[in-house]
């Protein structure tokens, strides 16, 4: 519809772009109204990734837009130069800047409706500018109703067939049918542009305009042409951009910008329909761990109590015995008995009794000679009283025997 020239603003000393209507439409009131509307829409936008407008001028009856001159090549030129898809490291920064430009326009209620590689410029320093808002329209949140003037099968003045206002390969199905459009038609076009950058081919194409529109309506892109190193999350978002029905598409370009930046790559690679169930499961898991944390001290205390109750009782022999002090009367035979390796006392194996020899008795042996002998005493260690053993008045070297029955037997050397 328009022609764009490079010009010099002599007042401000800068280069600008001048956009005027082509000769075929210079006297067309509808085209003139569209040019004026483009001026108003651009004046409402102020974003680093959208080409700016400097003014609306008229000379000799010819209206013109004074626009920012964006140096560099279009995205279409770059794709043609490479002859294939761009590397992810190159394509994704471009896609992110396009998404930012559309997000700014959508916040103002403006739908571009003609997003394509030829309307995207890349400056020498890598900045992206979205241009040509000639078909842009302010729409309500729910769309603006049918707009058959932009349908691809419209006739102009009843004489020219096939005048396409818009580009069929990037039109959404609802736009091609002339139905109400909203920001989701730009999301479709964004998906077409991103696919073409990555796959190196248009998402939808045909030999004729009708073939291309037919592919838009009925065909699916060749998803196998996408690079294998592309994240599954971004691939899923791209598929959602190119759903035929607008209700099935991504609803907000800001979500796509986050997806391009990899913000969702940390999420489980689950279908979108199952994310709510996964979220509920994660909440249940958090409650379970909280209950375990609260019950852990009780469980530990209960376990310690049970272990103490089940611990085997110690045998009497292994129990710690009380410390006792024992005094034994001196025996005159003590030295002699020590020399003969006999002892004047003995302690029972269970540590409960002490046997000892004491006293200074004179006993006549069978030869009539007198000799000294001692009395045998036994004292329980839990008592202070020692009892003499009756009938044993010639005792030496007492010792205990542990019987099989467990009882103790005391003997002496006579």
C-alpha positions as CSV (number, residue, x, y, z in Angstrom):
1,X,0.0,0.0,0.0
2,X,2.8,2.4,0.8
3,X,6.3,3.4,-0.5
4,X,9.1,4.2,1.9
5,X,12.0,6.5,1.1
6,X,15.2,7.4,2.9
7,X,15.2,11.2,3.6
8,X,17.2,13.9,5.4
9,X,15.6,16.0,8.1
10,X,17.5,19.2,7.5
11,X,16.0,20.9,10.6
12,X,17.2,18.4,13.1
13,X,20.1,17.0,11.0
14,X,19.2,13.4,11.0
15,X,18.2,10.7,8.5
16,X,14.5,9.5,8.6
17,X,12.2,7.3,6.7
18,X,9.3,8.9,4.8
19,X,6.3,6.6,4.1
20,X,3.6,7.8,1.6
21,X,0.8,6.0,-0.2
22,X,1.5,4.6,-3.6
23,X,0.0,6.3,-6.6
24,X,-2.7,3.6,-6.8
25,X,-4.1,4.5,-3.4
26,X,-3.3,8.2,-3.0
27,X,-6.9,9.2,-3.6
28,X,-8.4,6.3,-1.8
29,X,-10.2,7.6,1.4
30,X,-10.0,4.1,3.1
31,X,-6.2,4.0,2.5
32,X,-5.7,7.5,3.7
33,X,-7.7,6.7,6.8
34,X,-5.5,3.7,7.4
35,X,-2.3,5.8,7.1
36,X,-3.7,8.3,9.6
37,X,-4.6,5.5,11.9
38,X,-1.1,4.0,11.7
39,X,0.3,7.4,12.7
40,X,-2.0,7.5,15.8
41,X,-1.1,4.0,16.8
42,X,2.6,4.5,16.5
43,X,2.4,7.7,18.5
44,X,0.8,5.7,21.4
45,X,3.7,3.3,21.4
46,X,7.1,4.1,22.8
47,X,9.3,1.0,22.9
48,X,12.9,0.2,21.9
49,X,11.9,-2.7,19.7
50,X,9.2,-0.8,17.7
51,X,10.0,1.7,15.0
52,X,9.2,5.2,16.2
53,X,7.2,7.9,14.5
54,X,8.4,11.5,14.4
55,X,5.5,13.2,12.7
56,X,2.7,13.3,10.2
57,X,3.2,15.7,7.3
58,X,1.4,16.7,4.2
59,X,2.9,18.4,1.1
60,X,1.1,19.2,-2.1
61,X,-1.8,17.1,-1.0
62,X,0.3,14.1,-0.3
63,X,0.3,12.8,3.3
64,X,3.4,11.2,4.7
65,X,4.6,9.6,7.9
66,X,8.0,10.6,9.2
67,X,9.4,7.5,10.8
68,X,12.6,6.4,12.5
69,X,15.1,5.2,9.9
70,X,16.2,1.7,11.0
71,X,19.5,0.6,9.5
72,X,20.3,-3.0,8.9
73,X,18.7,-6.0,7.1
74,X,15.2,-7.5,7.5
75,X,14.8,-10.9,9.0
76,X,13.7,-12.1,5.6
77,X,17.0,-11.0,4.1
78,X,18.9,-12.7,6.9
79,X,17.0,-16.0,6.4
80,X,17.6,-15.8,2.6
81,X,21.3,-15.1,3.2
82,X,21.8,-18.2,5.4
83,X,19.6,-20.4,3.2
84,X,18.5,-22.3,6.3
85,X,17.5,-22.1,9.9
86,X,19.4,-19.9,12.3
87,X,21.3,-21.4,15.3
88,X,19.4,-21.3,18.5
89,X,21.9,-18.9,20.0
90,X,21.0,-16.4,17.2
91,X,17.3,-17.1,16.7
92,X,16.2,-17.0,20.4
93,X,17.5,-13.4,21.2
94,X,15.7,-12.2,18.0
95,X,12.5,-14.0,19.0
96,X,12.7,-12.5,22.5
97,X,12.9,-8.9,21.2
98,X,10.0,-9.5,18.8
99,X,7.9,-10.9,21.7
100,X,8.8,-7.8,23.8
101,X,7.6,-5.5,21.0
102,X,4.3,-7.4,20.6
103,X,3.8,-7.4,24.4
104,X,4.1,-3.6,24.5
105,X,1.6,-3.3,21.6
106,X,-0.9,-5.7,23.2
107,X,-0.7,-3.8,26.5
108,X,-2.1,-0.8,24.5
109,X,-4.8,-3.0,22.9
110,X,-3.0,-2.9,19.5
111,X,-2.8,-6.0,17.3
112,X,-0.2,-5.8,14.5
113,X,-2.0,-8.3,12.2
114,X,0.9,-8.4,9.6
115,X,3.9,-9.7,11.5
116,X,6.3,-11.4,9.2
117,X,10.1,-11.5,8.6
118,X,9.9,-8.7,6.0
119,X,8.5,-6.4,8.7
120,X,11.2,-7.2,11.2
121,X,14.6,-5.4,11.0
122,X,17.8,-6.2,12.7
123,X,20.3,-3.4,13.2
124,X,24.1,-4.0,12.9
125,X,24.4,-4.1,16.7
126,X,21.7,-6.9,17.0
127,X,18.7,-4.8,18.0
128,X,15.4,-5.8,16.6
129,X,12.7,-3.4,15.4
130,X,9.2,-4.4,14.5
131,X,7.9,-2.1,11.6
132,X,4.8,-1.5,9.5
133,X,1.7,-1.1,11.7
134,X,-0.3,-0.3,8.5
135,X,-2.7,-3.1,9.2
136,X,-2.7,-2.7,13.0
137,X,-5.9,-2.3,14.8
138,X,-7.1,-1.4,18.3
139,X,-9.3,-4.3,19.5
140,X,-11.3,-5.0,22.6
141,X,-10.3,-7.8,24.9
142,X,-12.9,-10.1,23.1
143,X,-12.1,-9.0,19.6
144,X,-13.7,-6.4,17.4
145,X,-16.2,-8.4,15.2
146,X,-15.8,-9.4,11.6
147,X,-13.5,-7.3,9.4
148,X,-14.0,-8.6,5.9
149,X,-11.8,-5.9,4.5
150,X,-8.8,-7.9,5.6
151,X,-10.0,-11.3,4.3
152,X,-7.6,-12.6,1.6
153,X,-10.3,-13.2,-0.9
154,X,-11.6,-9.6,-0.9
155,X,-12.1,-7.7,-4.1
156,X,-11.0,-4.1,-4.4
157,X,-13.5,-1.7,-6.2
158,X,-15.1,-4.8,-7.6
159,X,-12.4,-5.2,-10.3
160,X,-9.3,-6.7,-8.8
161,X,-9.4,-10.2,-7.6
162,X,-7.1,-11.6,-4.9
163,X,-5.9,-8.3,-3.4
164,X,-4.3,-9.6,-0.2
165,X,-4.2,-7.2,2.8
166,X,-1.8,-9.2,4.9
167,X,0.5,-12.1,4.1
168,X,-1.3,-15.5,3.7
169,X,1.7,-17.6,5.0
170,X,1.6,-15.8,8.4
171,X,-2.2,-15.2,8.7
172,X,-4.1,-17.0,11.4
173,X,-7.0,-19.1,10.3
174,X,-9.5,-16.7,11.8
175,X,-7.9,-13.8,10.1
176,X,-8.0,-15.6,6.7
177,X,-11.7,-16.2,7.2
178,X,-12.4,-12.6,8.0
179,X,-13.5,-13.4,11.6
180,X,-12.9,-11.3,14.7
181,X,-9.3,-11.2,15.7
182,X,-7.4,-10.4,18.9
183,X,-3.9,-10.6,20.1
184,X,-3.9,-14.4,19.6
185,X,-3.6,-13.7,15.8
186,X,-0.3,-12.1,16.5
187,X,0.7,-15.1,18.6
188,X,0.0,-17.3,15.6
189,X,2.2,-15.1,13.4
190,X,4.9,-15.1,16.0
191,X,4.8,-18.9,16.0
192,X,5.2,-18.9,12.2
193,X,8.2,-16.5,12.4
194,X,9.9,-18.5,15.2
195,X,9.3,-21.8,13.3
196,X,10.8,-20.3,10.1
197,X,13.9,-19.0,12.0
198,X,14.6,-22.5,13.5
199,X,13.5,-24.8,10.7
200,X,14.8,-22.7,7.8
201,X,11.4,-23.0,5.9
202,X,8.0,-21.4,6.3
203,X,5.5,-23.2,8.6
204,X,2.9,-23.1,5.8
205,X,3.5,-22.7,2.1
206,X,2.0,-23.5,-1.3
207,X,2.4,-22.9,-5.0
208,X,-0.4,-20.4,-5.0
209,X,-2.2,-18.1,-2.5
210,X,-5.0,-20.6,-2.3
211,X,-2.7,-23.5,-1.6
212,X,-1.0,-21.5,1.2
213,X,-4.3,-20.6,2.8
214,X,-5.4,-24.2,2.5
215,X,-2.2,-25.3,4.4
216,X,-2.9,-22.7,7.1
217,X,-6.4,-24.1,7.5
218,X,-5.7,-27.8,7.4
219,X,-2.0,-28.8,7.5
220,X,0.5,-29.1,10.3
221,X,4.1,-27.8,10.1
222,X,6.9,-30.4,9.8
223,X,7.8,-30.6,13.4
224,X,10.8,-32.9,12.7
225,X,12.5,-29.9,11.0
226,X,13.1,-28.2,14.3
227,X,16.6,-28.5,15.8
228,X,17.1,-31.5,18.1
229,X,18.8,-29.3,20.7
230,X,15.7,-27.2,21.1
231,X,14.2,-27.7,24.6
232,X,11.0,-29.7,24.9
233,X,9.3,-26.9,26.8
234,X,9.9,-24.3,24.0
235,X,8.8,-26.8,21.4
236,X,5.6,-27.4,23.3
237,X,5.0,-23.6,23.5
238,X,5.6,-23.3,19.7
239,X,3.1,-26.0,19.0
240,X,0.6,-24.1,21.1
241,X,1.2,-21.0,19.1
242,X,0.1,-22.8,15.9
243,X,-3.1,-24.3,17.1
244,X,-5.9,-23.8,14.5
245,X,-8.5,-22.6,17.1
246,X,-7.5,-19.5,19.0
247,X,-8.9,-20.9,22.3
248,X,-6.2,-23.7,22.1
249,X,-3.4,-21.2,21.6
250,X,-1.1,-19.5,24.1
251,X,-3.2,-16.5,25.2
252,X,-0.4,-14.0,26.1
253,X,2.8,-13.2,24.3
254,X,4.5,-12.5,27.7
255,X,4.3,-16.3,28.4
256,X,6.1,-16.9,25.1
257,X,8.8,-14.4,26.0
258,X,9.4,-16.3,29.2
259,X,9.5,-19.6,27.4
260,X,12.0,-18.2,24.9
261,X,14.2,-17.1,27.8
262,X,14.0,-20.7,29.3
263,X,12.0,-19.7,32.3
264,X,9.9,-22.9,32.2
265,X,12.6,-25.3,31.4
266,X,13.0,-26.2,35.1
267,X,9.4,-27.5,35.2
268,X,8.7,-31.2,34.7
269,X,8.3,-32.0,31.0
270,X,4.6,-33.0,31.5
271,X,1.6,-32.1,29.3
272,X,0.0,-28.9,30.2
273,X,-3.2,-30.7,31.1
274,X,-1.5,-32.6,33.8
275,X,0.3,-29.8,35.6
276,X,-2.6,-29.1,37.9
277,X,-2.6,-32.7,39.1
278,X,1.2,-32.5,39.5
279,X,0.8,-29.4,41.6
280,X,-1.8,-31.1,43.9
281,X,0.6,-34.1,44.3
282,X,3.4,-31.8,45.3
283,X,1.2,-30.1,47.9
284,X,0.3,-33.6,49.3
285,X,4.0,-34.5,49.4
286,X,4.8,-31.3,51.4
287,X,2.1,-32.1,54.0
288,X,3.4,-35.6,54.3
289,X,7.0,-34.5,55.0
290,X,5.6,-31.9,57.5
291,X,3.8,-34.6,59.4
292,X,6.9,-36.9,59.4
293,X,9.0,-34.0,60.8
294,X,6.5,-33.4,63.7
295,X,6.1,-37.1,64.5
296,X,9.9,-37.9,64.3
297,X,10.7,-36.9,68.0
298,X,7.8,-39.1,69.3
299,X,8.8,-42.0,67.2
300,X,12.4,-41.8,68.4
301,X,11.3,-41.6,72.0
302,X,9.0,-44.6,71.6
303,X,11.8,-46.6,69.9
304,X,14.3,-45.9,72.7
305,X,11.7,-47.0,75.3
306,X,11.0,-50.2,73.5
307,X,14.7,-51.0,73.1
308,X,15.3,-50.4,76.8
309,X,12.4,-52.7,77.8
310,X,13.7,-55.4,75.4
311,X,17.3,-55.2,76.6
312,X,18.4,-58.6,78.1
313,X,18.8,-58.5,81.9
314,X,22.4,-58.7,83.1
315,X,23.5,-61.9,85.0
316,X,24.2,-61.7,88.6
317,X,27.9,-62.3,87.9
318,X,28.1,-59.3,85.6
319,X,26.5,-56.9,87.9
320,X,28.7,-54.4,89.7
321,X,29.3,-55.6,93.3
322,X,29.3,-53.2,96.2
323,X,32.7,-52.4,97.7
324,X,33.2,-53.8,101.1
325,X,36.0,-53.6,103.7
326,X,36.8,-56.8,105.7
327,X,39.1,-57.1,108.8
328,X,40.4,-60.6,109.7
329,X,42.1,-61.4,113.0
330,X,45.8,-62.1,112.5
331,X,46.7,-65.8,112.6
332,X,50.1,-67.1,113.9
333,X,50.2,-69.6,111.0
334,X,49.7,-66.9,108.4
335,X,53.4,-66.7,107.5
336,X,53.9,-70.4,107.4
337,X,50.8,-70.9,105.3
338,X,51.9,-68.2,102.9
339,X,55.2,-70.0,102.5
340,X,53.4,-73.3,101.8
341,X,51.2,-71.5,99.3
342,X,48.2,-72.1,101.4
343,X,45.9,-69.3,102.4
344,X,44.3,-68.3,105.7
345,X,41.2,-67.0,103.9
346,X,39.1,-67.6,100.7
347,X,36.4,-65.7,98.9
348,X,33.4,-67.5,97.4
349,X,33.2,-67.5,93.6
350,X,30.0,-65.4,93.7
351,X,31.6,-62.9,96.1
352,X,29.0,-63.4,98.8
353,X,31.0,-65.1,101.6
354,X,34.4,-65.0,103.1
355,X,36.0,-67.9,104.9
356,X,39.1,-67.5,107.0
357,X,41.1,-69.3,109.8
358,X,41.6,-67.4,113.1
359,X,42.5,-68.2,116.6
360,X,45.4,-69.9,118.5
361,X,44.3,-73.3,119.6
362,X,46.6,-76.0,120.9
363,X,45.8,-79.5,119.6
364,X,47.5,-82.8,120.5
365,X,48.3,-84.9,117.5
366,X,48.2,-88.7,117.3
367,X,51.8,-88.9,118.5
368,X,51.0,-86.9,121.7
369,X,52.7,-83.7,120.5
370,X,51.0,-80.4,120.9
371,X,50.6,-78.1,117.8
372,X,48.8,-74.9,117.1
373,X,45.6,-74.8,114.9
374,X,43.0,-72.3,114.0
375,X,39.2,-72.1,114.0
376,X,37.4,-71.8,110.6
377,X,35.0,-68.9,110.3
378,X,32.5,-67.9,107.5
379,X,31.2,-64.4,107.2
380,X,28.6,-63.2,104.7
381,X,29.8,-60.0,103.2
382,X,26.5,-58.3,103.7
383,X,26.9,-58.9,107.5
384,X,29.3,-57.8,110.2
385,X,29.2,-61.1,112.1
386,X,31.4,-64.1,111.4
387,X,30.2,-67.5,112.4
388,X,32.6,-70.3,113.5
389,X,32.1,-73.6,111.8
390,X,31.5,-76.1,114.6
391,X,33.7,-79.2,114.6
392,X,36.4,-77.6,112.5
393,X,39.0,-76.4,114.9
394,X,42.1,-77.6,113.1
395,X,41.6,-75.7,109.8
396,X,44.1,-74.7,107.2
397,X,43.8,-73.3,103.7
398,X,40.1,-72.9,103.2
399,X,38.7,-72.9,99.7
400,X,35.2,-73.1,98.0
401,X,33.8,-75.5,95.4
402,X,31.1,-74.4,93.0
403,X,28.7,-77.4,92.7
404,X,26.8,-78.3,89.5
405,X,23.6,-77.4,91.3
406,X,25.0,-73.9,91.8
407,X,25.5,-74.2,95.5
408,X,28.8,-73.6,97.3
409,X,30.9,-76.2,99.2
410,X,33.6,-75.2,101.7
411,X,36.7,-77.3,102.4
412,X,39.9,-76.9,104.4
413,X,43.3,-78.5,104.5
414,X,43.5,-80.4,107.7
